[in-house]
Amino acid sequence: MSKHPETDAIRIQTARTEQKEHSTPLFLTSSFTYDSAGDMAAAFADDSLDVNIYSRFSNPTVDEFISKMAALEGAEDGIATSTGMAAIFSTFMTFLGKGDHIISASAVFGSTHTILTKYLPKWGIEHSYFNMNQPETIAALIKPNTKMLYLETPSNPGLDIINIELVATLCKKNKILFVVDNCFATPAVQQPLKYGADLVLHSATKFIDGQGRVLGGVVVGKKELIHLLYLFVRNTGPSLSPFNAWILSKSLETLFIRMDKHADNALKIAERLQHHPKVSQVKYPFLEDHPQYEIAKKQMSNGGGIVTFEVKGGIDSGRKFLNALQMISMTNNLGDSRSIASHPASTTHSKLTEEERKAVGITPGLIRISVGLEHVEDILNDILQALEKC
Ligand SMILES: *Cc1c(COP(=O)(O)O)cnc(C)c1O
């Protein structure tokens, strides 16, 4: 391992083949061969043996992606999954069982909310929600059967930030597994393990791929925790495809420069919109008026690539804004080199009541921009001309 994560993201590589290729090879194979019956028997006898058997269990291309992610997050080990949701579901299924309780931030990704409220109760796992802006209320939610605490920081789409170190201390004291979805920040911006989280997971679909091509997920943490996750994934099958792992490993080579540029563009846009007459509120972790600005500065190296703002005029104005955009894409993704706009109240969160939306910080005119890597003036000009039509 090198001294600098920027170098690890580029130079960690599976052993070169006899072709001495420079770029990393893609091992697109479902299984691996043995030289003898004895070798084959040994591979199956010990599931901790470092030998490839079948790509549902392990694959050199997938392992390369995992090794890079573990190095970037400062973790001992990791597992990769087919999607971010597979990473989240596998984590819940591995560490929670009948009669257990999980405490989660209420502002979590939509499908995570669905797992917590619709599926976990079917298996006798109960949950409690806390508000990201009231971390002092978490302690009172802890019960004797609380096994896990789960959150995203920054949260989606509210961009709330929580003090990871503070929550980690509370979890350690109460022997609760602390899991952080680090999807919005990426390890280039924030490493939750450094502040005491036990497991960090990602939807690699977002900034890790960074170009809107493939789905993927990853969980990293201590070796003994990851081994339990590995056994779950190996036996139940939400494994990452080697092809997607190859794309993701190549993507990591540019993660740091991409995140720098995403954040640079995002900050410029946030500052420009702050005093716009059609905008009532701009939220970005590195704007001084963000409620958790000091915490963001402490645990993040930049403010990330997502900006939210409130257009005056509610739901109607939000729709008009989206319809008036000329370059920025209307699509259900984020973390792409192409800028993306979404209006949660009329799309991703339209099934919630107005009250439920408010509880997770989604106001009627809230626009979320995943700021891309285009020239910042072109992104800004598209936003400004669309605001004129609201
Ligand atoms: C997209 C996303 C997920 C789910 O990831 P998929 O790869 O779409 O399954 C989970 N958490 C956050 C914060 C996300 O943005």
The ligand as an SDF file (V2000), in Angstrom:
LIG
                    3D

 15 15  0  0  0  0  0  0  0  0999 V2000
  -28.3890    5.1340   -5.2700 C   0  0  0  0  0  0  0  0  0  0  0  0
  -28.2120    4.9980   -3.8250 C   0  0  0  0  0  0  0  0  0  0  0  0
  -28.3730    3.7460   -3.2030 C   0  0  0  0  0  0  0  0  0  0  0  0
  -28.7840    2.5090   -3.9680 C   0  0  0  0  0  0  0  0  0  0  0  0
  -27.8180    2.1080   -4.8800 O   0  0  0  0  0  0  0  0  0  0  0  0
  -28.1270    1.2490   -6.2030 P   0  0  0  0  0  0  0  0  0  0  0  0
  -26.7810    1.0440   -6.7900 O   0  0  0  0  0  0  0  0  0  0  0  0
  -29.0520    2.0540   -7.0430 O   0  0  0  0  0  0  0  0  0  0  0  0
  -28.7730   -0.0310   -5.7610 O   0  0  0  0  0  0  0  0  0  0  0  0
  -28.1520    3.6770   -1.8290 C   0  0  0  0  0  0  0  0  0  0  0  0
  -27.8110    4.7750   -1.1140 N   0  0  0  0  0  0  0  0  0  0  0  0
  -27.6790    5.9940   -1.6840 C   0  0  0  0  0  0  0  0  0  0  0  0
  -27.3220    7.1550   -0.8380 C   0  0  0  0  0  0  0  0  0  0  0  0
  -27.8720    6.1500   -3.0560 C   0  0  0  0  0  0  0  0  0  0  0  0
  -27.7410    7.3620   -3.6090 O   0  0  0  0  0  0  0  0  0  0  0  0
  1  2  1  0
  2  3  1  0
  2 14  2  0
  3  4  1  0
  3 10  2  0
  4  5  1  0
  5  6  1  0
  6  7  2  0
  6  8  1  0
  6  9  1  0
 10 11  1  0
 11 12  2  0
 12 13  1  0
 12 14  1  0
 14 15  1  0
M  END
$$$$
